[in-house]
Amino acid sequence: MRLSYDYDIVEMLCSSARSLVLRATARQDGTALIIKVLNKDFPSFHEIAQFKREYAIARRCEHARPPA
C-alpha cells in the first residue's frame, strides 16, 4: 500500500471494516510511527466525523516513544 512517498510501511498491525493501522517509518529521518487510515475511498460523513473524534482524543494522549 502506498500512502505517500514520505513513509515506508513496515507492517499492518490491524485491519477492520473501517480502517487500517500500519507501522511505518519516515523516509526523511527514520522516525517510527503508527498510521491509521480509513479503508474506503469515499467514506460517509459519519465515518469521517468518527475518525476526526478519534484523532482529537489521540492528540490529547501522551505517547511513550517505542524502544529502538
PQR file of N, CA, C, O and H, with PARSE charges and radii, in Angstrom:
ATOM      1  N   MET A   1       0.849  -1.186   0.000 -0.4000 1.5000
ATOM      2  CA  MET A   1       0.000   0.000   0.000 -0.0000 2.0000
ATOM      3  C   MET A   1       0.884   1.234   0.000  0.5500 1.7000
ATOM      4  O   MET A   1       1.810   1.337   0.804 -0.5500 1.4000
ATOM      5  N   ARG A   2       0.608   2.154  -0.880 -0.4000 1.5000
ATOM      6  CA  ARG A   2       1.382   3.390  -0.940 -0.0000 2.0000
ATOM      7  C   ARG A   2       0.524   4.530  -0.401  0.5500 1.7000
ATOM      8  O   ARG A   2      -0.449   4.934  -1.037 -0.5500 1.4000
ATOM      9  H   ARG A   2      -0.144   2.070  -1.533  0.4000 1.0000
ATOM     10  N   LEU A   3       0.881   5.039   0.753 -0.4000 1.5000
ATOM     11  CA  LEU A   3       0.180   6.181   1.329 -0.0000 2.0000
ATOM     12  C   LEU A   3       0.797   7.472   0.826  0.5500 1.7000
ATOM     13  O   LEU A   3       0.103   8.440   0.513 -0.5500 1.4000
ATOM     14  H   LEU A   3       1.672   4.711   1.270  0.4000 1.0000
ATOM     15  N   SER A   4       2.095   7.460   0.758 -0.4000 1.5000
ATOM     16  CA  SER A   4       2.845   8.652   0.395 -0.0000 2.0000
ATOM     17  C   SER A   4       4.275   8.214   0.132  0.5500 1.7000
ATOM     18  O   SER A   4       4.709   7.164   0.605 -0.5500 1.4000
ATOM     19  H   SER A   4       2.659   6.674   1.012  0.4000 1.0000
ATOM     20  N   TYR A   5       4.994   9.011  -0.613 -0.4000 1.5000
ATOM     21  CA  TYR A   5       6.407   8.725  -0.811 -0.0000 2.0000
ATOM     22  C   TYR A   5       7.225   9.091   0.417  0.5500 1.7000
ATOM     23  O   TYR A   5       8.430   8.840   0.450 -0.5500 1.4000
ATOM     24  H   TYR A   5       4.642   9.864  -0.998  0.4000 1.0000
ATOM     25  N   ASP A   6       6.594   9.681   1.431 -0.4000 1.5000
ATOM     26  CA  ASP A   6       7.298  10.116   2.635 -0.0000 2.0000
ATOM     27  C   ASP A   6       7.472   9.005   3.669  0.5500 1.7000
ATOM     28  O   ASP A   6       8.265   9.158   4.599 -0.5500 1.4000
ATOM     29  H   ASP A   6       5.615   9.885   1.405  0.4000 1.0000
ATOM     30  N   TYR A   7       6.746   7.884   3.530 -0.4000 1.5000
ATOM     31  CA  TYR A   7       6.766   6.823   4.535 -0.0000 2.0000
ATOM     32  C   TYR A   7       6.980   5.459   3.901  0.5500 1.7000
ATOM     33  O   TYR A   7       6.536   5.197   2.782 -0.5500 1.4000
ATOM     34  H   TYR A   7       6.102   7.759   2.775  0.4000 1.0000
ATOM     35  N   ASP A   8       7.666   4.598   4.636 -0.4000 1.5000
ATOM     36  CA  ASP A   8       7.790   3.195   4.254 -0.0000 2.0000
ATOM     37  C   ASP A   8       6.916   2.389   5.206  0.5500 1.7000
ATOM     38  O   ASP A   8       7.100   2.461   6.421 -0.5500 1.4000
ATOM     39  H   ASP A   8       8.026   4.811   5.544  0.4000 1.0000
ATOM     40  N   ILE A   9       5.973   1.627   4.675 -0.4000 1.5000
ATOM     41  CA  ILE A   9       5.110   0.797   5.502 -0.0000 2.0000
ATOM     42  C   ILE A   9       5.899  -0.444   5.901  0.5500 1.7000
ATOM     43  O   ILE A   9       6.415  -1.163   5.046 -0.5500 1.4000
ATOM     44  H   ILE A   9       5.824   1.569   3.687  0.4000 1.0000
ATOM     45  N   VAL A  10       5.988  -0.690   7.213 -0.4000 1.5000
ATOM     46  CA  VAL A  10       6.734  -1.821   7.740 -0.0000 2.0000
ATOM     47  C   VAL A  10       5.826  -3.038   7.875  0.5500 1.7000
ATOM     48  O   VAL A  10       6.183  -4.138   7.453 -0.5500 1.4000
ATOM     49  H   VAL A  10       5.569  -0.105   7.908  0.4000 1.0000
ATOM     50  N   GLU A  11       4.636  -2.832   8.473 -0.4000 1.5000
ATOM     51  CA  GLU A  11       3.683  -3.931   8.634 -0.0000 2.0000
ATOM     52  C   GLU A  11       2.290  -3.402   8.917  0.5500 1.7000
ATOM     53  O   GLU A  11       2.121  -2.268   9.365 -0.5500 1.4000
ATOM     54  H   GLU A  11       4.346  -1.939   8.816  0.4000 1.0000
ATOM     55  N   MET A  12       1.294  -4.237   8.650 -0.4000 1.5000
ATOM     56  CA  MET A  12      -0.077  -3.910   9.002 -0.0000 2.0000
ATOM     57  C   MET A  12      -0.321  -4.476  10.397  0.5500 1.7000
ATOM     58  O   MET A  12      -0.154  -5.675  10.625 -0.5500 1.4000
ATOM     59  H   MET A  12       1.431  -5.158   8.286  0.4000 1.0000
ATOM     60  N   LEU A  13      -0.715  -3.614  11.325 -0.4000 1.5000
ATOM     61  CA  LEU A  13      -0.948  -4.031  12.703 -0.0000 2.0000
ATOM     62  C   LEU A  13      -2.374  -4.504  12.926  0.5500 1.7000
ATOM     63  O   LEU A  13      -2.610  -5.442  13.687 -0.5500 1.4000
ATOM     64  H   LEU A  13      -0.851  -2.641  11.141  0.4000 1.0000
ATOM     65  N   CYS A  14      -3.331  -3.853  12.258 -0.4000 1.5000
ATOM     66  CA  CYS A  14      -4.734  -4.173  12.470 -0.0000 2.0000
ATOM     67  C   CYS A  14      -5.538  -3.774  11.244  0.5500 1.7000
ATOM     68  O   CYS A  14      -5.253  -2.767  10.596 -0.5500 1.4000
ATOM     69  H   CYS A  14      -3.139  -3.091  11.639  0.4000 1.0000
ATOM     70  N   SER A  15      -6.531  -4.565  10.942 -0.4000 1.5000
ATOM     71  CA  SER A  15      -7.429  -4.253   9.832 -0.0000 2.0000
ATOM     72  C   SER A  15      -8.853  -4.499  10.298  0.5500 1.7000
ATOM     73  O   SER A  15      -9.158  -5.549  10.863 -0.5500 1.4000
ATOM     74  H   SER A  15      -6.763  -5.383  11.469  0.4000 1.0000
ATOM     75  N   SER A  16      -9.722  -3.528  10.060 -0.4000 1.5000
ATOM     76  CA  SER A  16     -11.134  -3.689  10.406 -0.0000 2.0000
ATOM     77  C   SER A  16     -11.966  -3.288   9.193  0.5500 1.7000
ATOM     78  O   SER A  16     -11.426  -2.942   8.143 -0.5500 1.4000
ATOM     79  H   SER A  16      -9.475  -2.674   9.601  0.4000 1.0000
ATOM     80  N   ALA A  17     -13.263  -3.338   9.348 -0.4000 1.5000
ATOM     81  CA  ALA A  17     -14.150  -2.961   8.243 -0.0000 2.0000
ATOM     82  C   ALA A  17     -13.994  -1.488   7.885  0.5500 1.7000
ATOM     83  O   ALA A  17     -14.254  -1.098   6.747 -0.5500 1.4000
ATOM     84  H   ALA A  17     -13.702  -3.619  10.202  0.4000 1.0000
ATOM     85  N   ARG A  18     -13.568  -0.658   8.857 -0.4000 1.5000
ATOM     86  CA  ARG A  18     -13.474   0.788   8.607 -0.0000 2.0000
ATOM     87  C   ARG A  18     -12.074   1.324   8.416  0.5500 1.7000
ATOM     88  O   ARG A  18     -11.896   2.334   7.735 -0.5500 1.4000
ATOM     89  H   ARG A  18     -13.357  -0.975   9.781  0.4000 1.0000
ATOM     90  N   SER A  19     -11.061   0.674   9.001 -0.4000 1.5000
ATOM     91  CA  SER A  19      -9.727   1.281   8.960 -0.0000 2.0000
ATOM     92  C   SER A  19      -8.602   0.261   8.964  0.5500 1.7000
ATOM     93  O   SER A  19      -8.798  -0.924   9.233 -0.5500 1.4000
ATOM     94  H   SER A  19     -11.205  -0.146   9.554  0.4000 1.0000
ATOM     95  N   LEU A  20      -7.414   0.769   8.655 -0.4000 1.5000
ATOM     96  CA  LEU A  20      -6.174   0.011   8.738 -0.0000 2.0000
ATOM     97  C   LEU A  20      -5.248   0.741   9.694  0.5500 1.7000
ATOM     98  O   LEU A  20      -5.202   1.971   9.699 -0.5500 1.4000
ATOM     99  H   LEU A  20      -7.255   1.732   8.436  0.4000 1.0000
ATOM    100  N   VAL A  21      -4.510  -0.009  10.504 -0.4000 1.5000
ATOM    101  CA  VAL A  21      -3.494   0.573  11.369 -0.0000 2.0000
ATOM    102  C   VAL A  21      -2.164  -0.021  10.921  0.5500 1.7000
ATOM    103  O   VAL A  21      -1.991  -1.240  10.892 -0.5500 1.4000
ATOM    104  H   VAL A  21      -4.548  -1.008  10.500  0.4000 1.0000
ATOM    105  N   LEU A  22      -1.224   0.865  10.571 -0.4000 1.5000
ATOM    106  CA  LEU A  22       0.035   0.449   9.977 -0.0000 2.0000
ATOM    107  C   LEU A  22       1.232   0.959  10.775  0.5500 1.7000
ATOM    108  O   LEU A  22       1.202   2.065  11.316 -0.5500 1.4000
ATOM    109  H   LEU A  22      -1.365   1.855  10.595  0.4000 1.0000
ATOM    110  N   ARG A  23       2.280   0.150  10.844 -0.4000 1.5000
ATOM    111  CA  ARG A  23       3.550   0.595  11.408 -0.0000 2.0000
ATOM    112  C   ARG A  23       4.379   1.090  10.227  0.5500 1.7000
ATOM    113  O   ARG A  23       4.469   0.415   9.202 -0.5500 1.4000
ATOM    114  H   ARG A  23       2.304  -0.748  10.405  0.4000 1.0000
ATOM    115  N   ALA A  24       4.979   2.260  10.368 -0.4000 1.5000
ATOM    116  CA  ALA A  24       5.741   2.847   9.264 -0.0000 2.0000
ATOM    117  C   ALA A  24       6.972   3.567   9.790  0.5500 1.7000
ATOM    118  O   ALA A  24       7.129   3.772  10.994 -0.5500 1.4000
ATOM    119  H   ALA A  24       4.906   2.809  11.201  0.4000 1.0000
ATOM    120  N   THR A  25       7.833   3.941   8.866 -0.4000 1.5000
ATOM    121  CA  THR A  25       8.975   4.784   9.197 -0.0000 2.0000
ATOM    122  C   THR A  25       9.012   5.949   8.217  0.5500 1.7000
ATOM    123  O   THR A  25       8.682   5.805   7.040 -0.5500 1.4000
ATOM    124  H   THR A  25       7.705   3.774   7.888  0.4000 1.0000
ATOM    125  N   ALA A  26       9.417   7.095   8.725 -0.4000 1.5000
ATOM    126  CA  ALA A  26       9.543   8.278   7.877 -0.0000 2.0000
ATOM    127  C   ALA A  26      10.840   8.154   7.085  0.5500 1.7000
ATOM    128  O   ALA A  26      11.895   7.879   7.658 -0.5500 1.4000
ATOM    129  H   ALA A  26       9.685   7.212   9.681  0.4000 1.0000
ATOM    130  N   ARG A  27      10.768   8.355   5.783 -0.4000 1.5000
ATOM    131  CA  ARG A  27      11.965   8.244   4.954 -0.0000 2.0000
ATOM    132  C   ARG A  27      12.973   9.345   5.249  0.5500 1.7000
ATOM    133  O   ARG A  27      14.178   9.128   5.125 -0.5500 1.4000
ATOM    134  H   ARG A  27       9.911   8.579   5.318  0.4000 1.0000
ATOM    135  N   GLN A  28      12.504  10.501   5.632 -0.4000 1.5000
ATOM    136  CA  GLN A  28      13.394  11.641   5.851 -0.0000 2.0000
ATOM    137  C   GLN A  28      14.363  11.404   7.003  0.5500 1.7000
ATOM    138  O   GLN A  28      15.559  11.668   6.879 -0.5500 1.4000
ATOM    139  H   GLN A  28      11.525  10.677   5.734  0.4000 1.0000
ATOM    140  N   ASP A  29      13.835  10.895   8.149 -0.4000 1.5000
ATOM    141  CA  ASP A  29      14.704  10.761   9.320 -0.0000 2.0000
ATOM    142  C   ASP A  29      14.612   9.410  10.018  0.5500 1.7000
ATOM    143  O   ASP A  29      15.246   9.211  11.054 -0.5500 1.4000
ATOM    144  H   ASP A  29      12.864  10.681   8.250  0.4000 1.0000
ATOM    145  N   GLY A  30      13.835   8.478   9.471 -0.4000 1.5000
ATOM    146  CA  GLY A  30      13.732   7.145  10.056 -0.0000 2.0000
ATOM    147  C   GLY A  30      12.863   7.044  11.290  0.5500 1.7000
ATOM    148  O   GLY A  30      12.861   6.006  11.951 -0.5500 1.4000
ATOM    149  H   GLY A  30      13.320   8.640   8.630  0.4000 1.0000
ATOM    150  N   THR A  31      12.121   8.092  11.621 -0.4000 1.5000
ATOM    151  CA  THR A  31      11.244   8.080  12.785 -0.0000 2.0000
ATOM    152  C   THR A  31      10.180   6.993  12.640  0.5500 1.7000
ATOM    153  O   THR A  31       9.519   6.898  11.606 -0.5500 1.4000
ATOM    154  H   THR A  31      12.122   8.935  11.083  0.4000 1.0000
ATOM    155  N   ALA A  32      10.018   6.170  13.687 -0.4000 1.5000
ATOM    156  CA  ALA A  32       8.981   5.142  13.703 -0.0000 2.0000
ATOM    157  C   ALA A  32       7.642   5.791  14.049  0.5500 1.7000
ATOM    158  O   ALA A  32       7.574   6.658  14.920 -0.5500 1.4000
ATOM    159  H   ALA A  32      10.555   6.247  14.527  0.4000 1.0000
ATOM    160  N   LEU A  33       6.592   5.374  13.373 -0.4000 1.5000
ATOM    161  CA  LEU A  33       5.275   5.916  13.659 -0.0000 2.0000
ATOM    162  C   LEU A  33       4.192   4.916  13.332  0.5500 1.7000
ATOM    163  O   LEU A  33       4.421   3.935  12.624 -0.5500 1.4000
ATOM    164  H   LEU A  33       6.647   4.670  12.665  0.4000 1.0000
ATOM    165  N   ILE A  34       3.011   5.176  13.856 -0.4000 1.5000
ATOM    166  CA  ILE A  34       1.823   4.380  13.584 -0.0000 2.0000
ATOM    167  C   ILE A  34       0.867   5.263  12.795  0.5500 1.7000
ATOM    168  O   ILE A  34       0.632   6.418  13.150 -0.5500 1.4000
ATOM    169  H   ILE A  34       2.825   5.972  14.432  0.4000 1.0000
ATOM    170  N   ILE A  35       0.318   4.702  11.715 -0.4000 1.5000
ATOM    171  CA  ILE A  35      -0.600   5.448  10.850 -0.0000 2.0000
ATOM    172  C   ILE A  35      -1.935   4.716  10.824  0.5500 1.7000
ATOM    173  O   ILE A  35      -1.980   3.501  10.632 -0.5500 1.4000
ATOM    174  H   ILE A  35       0.509   3.764  11.427  0.4000 1.0000
ATOM    175  N   LYS A  36      -3.011   5.453  11.017 -0.4000 1.5000
ATOM    176  CA  LYS A  36      -4.354   4.887  10.898 -0.0000 2.0000
ATOM    177  C   LYS A  36      -5.038   5.565   9.724  0.5500 1.7000
ATOM    178  O   LYS A  36      -5.080   6.793   9.646 -0.5500 1.4000
ATOM    179  H   LYS A  36      -2.975   6.440  11.173  0.4000 1.0000
ATOM    180  N   VAL A  37      -5.574   4.763   8.808 -0.4000 1.5000
ATOM    181  CA  VAL A  37      -6.248   5.293   7.624 -0.0000 2.0000
ATOM    182  C   VAL A  37      -7.599   4.616   7.455  0.5500 1.7000
ATOM    183  O   VAL A  37      -7.790   3.469   7.859 -0.5500 1.4000
ATOM    184  H   VAL A  37      -5.540   3.765   8.872  0.4000 1.0000
ATOM    185  N   LEU A  38      -8.530   5.342   6.853 -0.4000 1.5000
ATOM    186  CA  LEU A  38      -9.836   4.764   6.543 -0.0000 2.0000
ATOM    187  C   LEU A  38      -9.709   3.844   5.337  0.5500 1.7000
ATOM    188  O   LEU A  38      -8.952   4.126   4.408 -0.5500 1.4000
ATOM    189  H   LEU A  38      -8.375   6.274   6.525  0.4000 1.0000
ATOM    190  N   ASN A  39     -10.458   2.735   5.356 -0.4000 1.5000
ATOM    191  CA  ASN A  39     -10.408   1.747   4.275 -0.0000 2.0000
ATOM    192  C   ASN A  39     -11.077   2.216   2.990  0.5500 1.7000
ATOM    193  O   ASN A  39     -10.613   1.894   1.896 -0.5500 1.4000
ATOM    194  H   ASN A  39     -11.073   2.506   6.110  0.4000 1.0000
ATOM    195  N   LYS A  40     -12.145   2.961   3.111 -0.4000 1.5000
ATOM    196  CA  LYS A  40     -12.951   3.315   1.950 -0.0000 2.0000
ATOM    197  C   LYS A  40     -12.374   4.502   1.182  0.5500 1.7000
ATOM    198  O   LYS A  40     -11.805   5.424   1.767 -0.5500 1.4000
ATOM    199  H   LYS A  40     -12.522   3.222   3.999  0.4000 1.0000
ATOM    200  N   ASP A  41     -12.533   4.457  -0.134 -0.4000 1.5000
ATOM    201  CA  ASP A  41     -12.140   5.603  -0.955 -0.0000 2.0000
ATOM    202  C   ASP A  41     -13.079   6.784  -0.718  0.5500 1.7000
ATOM    203  O   ASP A  41     -12.662   7.941  -0.785 -0.5500 1.4000
ATOM    204  H   ASP A  41     -12.995   3.708  -0.609  0.4000 1.0000
ATOM    205  N   PHE A  42     -14.356   6.484  -0.438 -0.4000 1.5000
ATOM    206  CA  PHE A  42     -15.360   7.523  -0.226 -0.0000 2.0000
ATOM    207  C   PHE A  42     -16.140   7.235   1.059  0.5500 1.7000
ATOM    208  O   PHE A  42     -17.276   6.764   0.999 -0.5500 1.4000
ATOM    209  H   PHE A  42     -14.695   5.544  -0.384  0.4000 1.0000
ATOM    210  N   PRO A  43     -15.532   7.517   2.230 -0.5600 1.5000
ATOM    211  CA  PRO A  43     -16.228   7.259   3.493  0.2800 2.0000
ATOM    212  C   PRO A  43     -17.418   8.193   3.675  0.5500 1.7000
ATOM    213  O   PRO A  43     -17.468   9.288   3.113 -0.5500 1.4000
ATOM    214  N   SER A  44     -18.374   7.729   4.477 -0.4000 1.5000
ATOM    215  CA  SER A  44     -19.564   8.533   4.757 -0.0000 2.0000
ATOM    216  C   SER A  44     -19.205   9.696   5.687  0.5500 1.7000
ATOM    217  O   SER A  44     -18.135   9.712   6.297 -0.5500 1.4000
ATOM    218  H   SER A  44     -18.333   6.840   4.934  0.4000 1.0000
ATOM    219  N   PHE A  45     -20.107  10.653   5.780 -0.4000 1.5000
ATOM    220  CA  PHE A  45     -19.917  11.788   6.684 -0.0000 2.0000
ATOM    221  C   PHE A  45     -19.734  11.287   8.114  0.5500 1.7000
ATOM    222  O   PHE A  45     -18.875  11.785   8.841 -0.5500 1.4000
ATOM    223  H   PHE A  45     -20.975  10.639   5.284  0.4000 1.0000
ATOM    224  N   HIS A  46     -20.538  10.303   8.520 -0.4000 1.5000
ATOM    225  CA  HIS A  46     -20.457   9.750   9.873 -0.0000 2.0000
ATOM    226  C   HIS A  46     -19.090   9.114  10.125  0.5500 1.7000
ATOM    227  O   HIS A  46     -18.519   9.304  11.199 -0.5500 1.4000
ATOM    228  H   HIS A  46     -21.236   9.898   7.929  0.4000 1.0000
ATOM    229  N   GLU A  47     -18.554   8.368   9.164 -0.4000 1.5000
ATOM    230  CA  GLU A  47     -17.246   7.735   9.323 -0.0000 2.0000
ATOM    231  C   GLU A  47     -16.129   8.769   9.450  0.5500 1.7000
ATOM    232  O   GLU A  47     -15.208   8.598  10.248 -0.5500 1.4000
ATOM    233  H   GLU A  47     -19.018   8.213   8.292  0.4000 1.0000
ATOM    234  N   ILE A  48     -16.213   9.829   8.671 -0.4000 1.5000
ATOM    235  CA  ILE A  48     -15.214  10.894   8.755 -0.0000 2.0000
ATOM    236  C   ILE A  48     -15.301  11.599  10.104  0.5500 1.7000
ATOM    237  O   ILE A  48     -14.276  11.896  10.718 -0.5500 1.4000
ATOM    238  H   ILE A  48     -16.962   9.968   8.023  0.4000 1.0000
ATOM    239  N   ALA A  49     -16.523  11.868  10.568 -0.4000 1.5000
ATOM    240  CA  ALA A  49     -16.711  12.532  11.864 -0.0000 2.0000
ATOM    241  C   ALA A  49     -16.148  11.669  12.995  0.5500 1.7000
ATOM    242  O   ALA A  49     -15.494  12.188  13.900 -0.5500 1.4000
ATOM    243  H   ALA A  49     -17.356  11.627  10.069  0.4000 1.0000
ATOM    244  N   GLN A  50     -16.395  10.363  12.949 -0.4000 1.5000
ATOM    245  CA  GLN A  50     -15.869   9.452  13.967 -0.0000 2.0000
ATOM    246  C   GLN A  50     -14.343   9.436  13.945  0.5500 1.7000
ATOM    247  O   GLN A  50     -13.704   9.452  14.997 -0.5500 1.4000
ATOM    248  H   GLN A  50     -16.926   9.942  12.214  0.4000 1.0000
ATOM    249  N   PHE A  51     -13.770   9.406  12.763 -0.4000 1.5000
ATOM    250  CA  PHE A  51     -12.312   9.396  12.606 -0.0000 2.0000
ATOM    251  C   PHE A  51     -11.714  10.675  13.189  0.5500 1.7000
ATOM    252  O   PHE A  51     -10.683  10.625  13.861 -0.5500 1.4000
ATOM    253  H   PHE A  51     -14.289   9.393  11.909  0.4000 1.0000
ATOM    254  N   LYS A  52     -12.348  11.811  12.938 -0.4000 1.5000
ATOM    255  CA  LYS A  52     -11.873  13.088  13.483 -0.0000 2.0000
ATOM    256  C   LYS A  52     -11.942  13.101  15.009  0.5500 1.7000
ATOM    257  O   LYS A  52     -11.047  13.633  15.664 -0.5500 1.4000
ATOM    258  H   LYS A  52     -13.185  11.851  12.392  0.4000 1.0000
ATOM    259  N   ARG A  53     -13.007  12.514  15.583 -0.4000 1.5000
ATOM    260  CA  ARG A  53     -13.118  12.439  17.046 -0.0000 2.0000
ATOM    261  C   ARG A  53     -11.988  11.574  17.617  0.5500 1.7000
ATOM    262  O   ARG A  53     -11.370  11.929  18.620 -0.5500 1.4000
ATOM    263  H   ARG A  53     -13.734  12.082  15.050  0.4000 1.0000
ATOM    264  N   GLU A  54     -11.727  10.437  16.966 -0.4000 1.5000
ATOM    265  CA  GLU A  54     -10.637   9.569  17.434 -0.0000 2.0000
ATOM    266  C   GLU A  54      -9.300  10.295  17.370  0.5500 1.7000
ATOM    267  O   GLU A  54      -8.471  10.157  18.270 -0.5500 1.4000
ATOM    268  H   GLU A  54     -12.229  10.148  16.151  0.4000 1.0000
ATOM    269  N   TYR A  55      -9.093  11.060  16.320 -0.4000 1.5000
ATOM    270  CA  TYR A  55      -7.855  11.823  16.168 -0.0000 2.0000
ATOM    271  C   TYR A  55      -7.723  12.858  17.291  0.5500 1.7000
ATOM    272  O   TYR A  55      -6.650  12.999  17.879 -0.5500 1.4000
ATOM    273  H   TYR A  55      -9.766  11.172  15.589  0.4000 1.0000
ATOM    274  N   ALA A  56      -8.802  13.577  17.588 -0.4000 1.5000
ATOM    275  CA  ALA A  56      -8.779  14.597  18.640 -0.0000 2.0000
ATOM    276  C   ALA A  56      -8.443  13.970  19.993  0.5500 1.7000
ATOM    277  O   ALA A  56      -7.684  14.550  20.770 -0.5500 1.4000
ATOM    278  H   ALA A  56      -9.673  13.462  17.111  0.4000 1.0000
ATOM    279  N   ILE A  57      -8.996  12.802  20.279 -0.4000 1.5000
ATOM    280  CA  ILE A  57      -8.712  12.109  21.535 -0.0000 2.0000
ATOM    281  C   ILE A  57      -7.253  11.667  21.575  0.5500 1.7000
ATOM    282  O   ILE A  57      -6.574  11.852  22.586 -0.5500 1.4000
ATOM    283  H   ILE A  57      -9.613  12.331  19.647  0.4000 1.0000
ATOM    284  N   ALA A  58      -6.771  11.088  20.486 -0.4000 1.5000
ATOM    285  CA  ALA A  58      -5.389  10.595  20.435 -0.0000 2.0000
ATOM    286  C   ALA A  58      -4.384  11.733  20.601  0.5500 1.7000
ATOM    287  O   ALA A  58      -3.332  11.539  21.211 -0.5500 1.4000
ATOM    288  H   ALA A  58      -7.322  10.937  19.665  0.4000 1.0000
ATOM    289  N   ARG A  59      -4.688  12.905  20.073 -0.4000 1.5000
ATOM    290  CA  ARG A  59      -3.768  14.050  20.196 -0.0000 2.0000
ATOM    291  C   ARG A  59      -3.587  14.477  21.635  0.5500 1.7000
ATOM    292  O   ARG A  59      -2.535  15.004  21.998 -0.5500 1.4000
ATOM    293  H   ARG A  59      -5.543  13.062  19.578  0.4000 1.0000
ATOM    294  N   ARG A  60      -4.609  14.256  22.473 -0.4000 1.5000
ATOM    295  CA  ARG A  60      -4.530  14.669  23.874 -0.0000 2.0000
ATOM    296  C   ARG A  60      -3.774  13.667  24.739  0.5500 1.7000
ATOM    297  O   ARG A  60      -3.418  13.978  25.875 -0.5500 1.4000
ATOM    298  H   ARG A  60      -5.464  13.829  22.179  0.4000 1.0000
ATOM    299  N   CYS A  61      -3.528  12.480  24.218 -0.4000 1.5000
ATOM    300  CA  CYS A  61      -2.829  11.447  24.987 -0.0000 2.0000
ATOM    301  C   CYS A  61      -1.318  11.657  24.906  0.5500 1.7000
ATOM    302  O   CYS A  61      -0.789  12.128  23.898 -0.5500 1.4000
ATOM    303  H   CYS A  61      -3.817  12.227  23.295  0.4000 1.0000
ATOM    304  N   GLU A  62      -0.651  11.300  25.977 -0.4000 1.5000
ATOM    305  CA  GLU A  62       0.809  11.313  25.949 -0.0000 2.0000
ATOM    306  C   GLU A  62       1.258   9.943  25.459  0.5500 1.7000
ATOM    307  O   GLU A  62       0.784   8.914  25.940 -0.5500 1.4000
ATOM    308  H   GLU A  62      -1.080  10.918  26.796  0.4000 1.0000
ATOM    309  N   HIS A  63       2.168   9.943  24.505 -0.4000 1.5000
ATOM    310  CA  HIS A  63       2.637   8.687  23.936 -0.0000 2.0000
ATOM    311  C   HIS A  63       4.098   8.484  24.284  0.5500 1.7000
ATOM    312  O   HIS A  63       4.928   9.377  24.111 -0.5500 1.4000
ATOM    313  H   HIS A  63       2.552  10.779  24.114  0.4000 1.0000
ATOM    314  N   ALA A  64       4.392   7.308  24.772 -0.4000 1.5000
ATOM    315  CA  ALA A  64       5.784   6.958  25.036 -0.0000 2.0000
ATOM    316  C   ALA A  64       6.444   6.576  23.719  0.5500 1.7000
ATOM    317  O   ALA A  64       5.829   5.926  22.873 -0.5500 1.4000
ATOM    318  H   ALA A  64       3.718   6.583  24.913  0.4000 1.0000
ATOM    319  N   ARG A  65       7.664   6.970  23.555 -0.4000 1.5000
ATOM    320  CA  ARG A  65       8.405   6.613  22.346 -0.0000 2.0000
ATOM    321  C   ARG A  65       8.743   5.116  22.416  0.5500 1.7000
ATOM    322  O   ARG A  65       9.239   4.648  23.441 -0.5500 1.4000
ATOM    323  H   ARG A  65       8.163   7.497  24.242  0.4000 1.0000
ATOM    324  N   PRO A  66       8.483   4.369  21.348 -0.5600 1.5000
ATOM    325  CA  PRO A  66       8.783   2.929  21.375  0.2800 2.0000
ATOM    326  C   PRO A  66      10.285   2.684  21.465  0.5500 1.7000
ATOM    327  O   PRO A  66      11.083   3.502  21.006 -0.5500 1.4000
ATOM    328  N   PRO A  67      10.666   1.554  22.058 -0.5600 1.5000
ATOM    329  CA  PRO A  67      12.098   1.247  22.159  0.2800 2.0000
ATOM    330  C   PRO A  67      12.708   1.066  20.766  0.5500 1.7000
ATOM    331  O   PRO A  67      12.055   0.565  19.851 -0.5500 1.4000
ATOM    332  N   ALA A  68      13.940   1.470  20.624 -0.4000 1.5000
ATOM    333  CA  ALA A  68      14.624   1.379  19.314 -0.0000 2.0000
ATOM    334  C   ALA A  68      15.066  -0.028  19.019  0.5500 1.7000
ATOM    335  O   ALA A  68      15.654  -0.282  17.968 -0.5500 1.4000
ATOM    336  H   ALA A  68      14.471   1.877  21.367  0.4000 1.0000
TER
END
